[in-house]
Amino acid sequence: MKHYAHSGTSEDRADWQELSDHLVEVERLARERAGSLRLGEAAGIAGRFHDLGKYAAEFDRVLRGEPVRVDHSTAGGRALLELAPEDMKPVAEVLAYAILGHHAGLPDKATDDRSCLDRRIEDARTPLDPEWQAHLPVDFRCLGEELRSKVRAQPAKAGFDLSVAVRMLFSCLVDADFRDTEAFYDQLEGRHRNRDWPGLQGILPDLHQRFDAHMAGFAASSDLNRLRADILSHVRARAAMPSGLFTLSVPTGGGKTLASLGFALDHVAQHGHRRIIYAIPYTSIIDQTAEVFRNVLGAEHVLEHHSAIETEKAGEKGRSKVRLAMEDWAAPVVVTTNVQLFESLFAARPSRCRKLHNIAGSVIVLDEAQCLPRPLLLPTLAMIDVLATHYDCTVILCTATQPAFDSEHLRQGGLPLAGRELAPDPEALAGKLKRVGIVQGGVMDDSALVQALRGAPQGMMIVNSRSHALTLYRAAEAEGLDGLVHLTTRQYPAHRRRIIADIRARLAQGLPCRLIATSLIEAGVDLDFPCGWRAEAGLDSVIQAAGRVNREGRRPLSASLLTVFSAPDNRPPAEVAKLAEAMRATAARFPDLLDPAAIRDWFDEVYWRVGADQLGRAMATSMVFTGAETNFPFRKVATDYRMIDSPMVPVIVAIEPEALAEVGRLSVAEVPSGAIARALQSYTVQIPDRAREILRQNGKGSFRAPELRGDQFFVLDEPLLYRQDFGLWWEQAEYLSADQGVV
């Protein structure tokens, strides 16, 4: 009998996809994707065997629409494990992880759950038509050689190395399977998808021309601009160095964002990388950075991908080119968040892992690298190391306060960074770019903070929480302070951009401007205040805040101060409190907190002295390869690797004409979800998942057009909960009604 992979519409099955055709095409596509990874044979065999379970007679009932369940994803892995010689068992296990996971996600090797690899292999008893043997033979020796090239000899690294090879094979298989299935149904339904992005190497001359033209627009009219130009020139001159790991240590205001982009473009030209990925720790500023890249390189070349709108939950209908590119990161330049990048690299779900093979061969710029979370540091650095060692990635750790992730300082699992600094003499740059002093203000309650702002017609005050910012703003408002501005992630990005533009205008014109903000202002927001106050936090955050004072160096250093204070009535979160305690210890030893020696001392205190257990050693060493077998807990790692402990979800605030128009288009089936999602990113506020559910239960918000869009677009239905002065109020939503007002 004939066996089919996918059903069509014809009763005589003339338009159904034969299984052998599907397996051959997925094998071809998987080999193609894994070719540059030098894993083509392994990926091809995974593609050839991934749907062997469809050779079961019972699967034909599934295709006929009968309500039966057939596990078609396990048979291929079981067949490989039975075929493999004993010494090739780990090779078969590597392929089995990918094959078993291509629908349900990468499994753990051995747990009490029946979904683990061992239990599924044991339970896979459905007989297959002998026709499946037409897909033999399998050259396990060749597969073993290929995989061996991705595993270092050191036992401490071998398990993690091999687990990443599984992830890359899984990515190639999943993308190949999706693409062939998609192509079959597109042809059947007469549909065309625009997935075409230009290759980076082909457009590189144009990108270089655009970048150079953009940089030529900066006049060398000041000492600071001349220094920025010197830094850029020095960084670009090092682009011919061998690809791998680099640091870029430039103090705030030194132009490191554009310097890193210039290096990336030149490095790609020298070494043939396939794309540039720029990762940012803060969702609150990604739209601003992406806009800079679009202006410099052209919007048609840049993909912006983060979680402001939950695009993974979009339905099939009307998926745009941008939405499709978010699946596989096929764009030449990707601007994303650390969360999206690293949680994908440690994920188990097919939808998140599909892009991994396109991360290989990239130049990856990690902006504000000091923000990599401490509890996940060792597995994160291990992943960076593997990408550079085995998958042709260049990774640039870009920061004003380099956290010494090198192996000399971090003996538990640091990176080989000696001699890989791109900046010209970071120690000297720290002195040349010093434009502000940091002083200790001691204990300051809200009353004292308001009085301090009263004495500063232009000044900023940064605190550790949205709730403290709001309380302090209310207190300053009650005191009648002029030029009062509140900036917080309670406000949606389009609103924040207008506020920031207004702040810049006020500062430039000498008008009163007293800003109360959360930490979102500390990185990537180019503001230039005469003075500022910062609630105690880690020294890295304090230094970032200091970068908003006298940023352009137009005022005397002695008059440009950032005052660090403690707020006993608004204690910081436990993690921030620990970092603040270490900052106080460093301040007791170093009179100048901007001294590079002080920064090294603080990082020693908070990173290297806490011990490997506090830096994620258990996760980094959880991937076990004994040489005879593997034990990879992919699902457990995916669950545990969370850069944000409390997931935030988007609420669309549609009170402006542009947002209202986009929300109105949600009910039009022909309009792509991706296009609407991108347009609405600027009108979303991220709030706790539980808080959004309370809004929904109490009629304050709802998912729009769920029959078309699923639960992707949650819109605020009570506009009075959004205020122009402080943004969205979601607290106590179960008690508030429209006529009660807010606070």
Secondary structure by P-SEA (a helix, b strand, c coil): ccccccccccccccccccaaaaaaaaaaaaaaaaccccaaaaaaaaaaccccccccaaaaaaaaccccccccccaaaaaaaaaccccaaaaaaaaaaaaaccccccccccccccccaaaaaaacccccccccccccccaaaaaaaaaaaacccccccaaaaaaaaaaaaaaaaaaaaaaaaaaaaaaaacccccccccccccaaaaaaaaaaaaaaacccccaaaaaaaaaaaaaaaaccccccbbbbbbccccaaaaaaaaaaaaaaaaccccbbbbbbcccccaaaaaaaaaaaccccccccccccccccccccccccaaaaaaacccccbbbbcaaaaaaaaacccccccccccccccccccccccccccccccaaaaaaaaaaacccbbbbbbccccccccccccccccccccccccccccaaaaaaaaccbbbbbbccccaaaaaaaaaacccbbbbbccaaaaaaaaaaaaaacccccccccccccaaaaaaaaaaaaaaaaaccbbbbbbcccccccccccccccccccccaaaaaaaacccccccccccccbbbbbbbbccccccaaaaaaaaaaaaaaaaccccccaaaaaaaaaacccccccccccccccccccccccbbbbaaaaaaaacccccbbbbbbbbcccaaaaaaaaacccccccaaaaaaaacccbbbccaaaaaaaaaaccccccccccccccccccccccccccccccccccccccccccccc
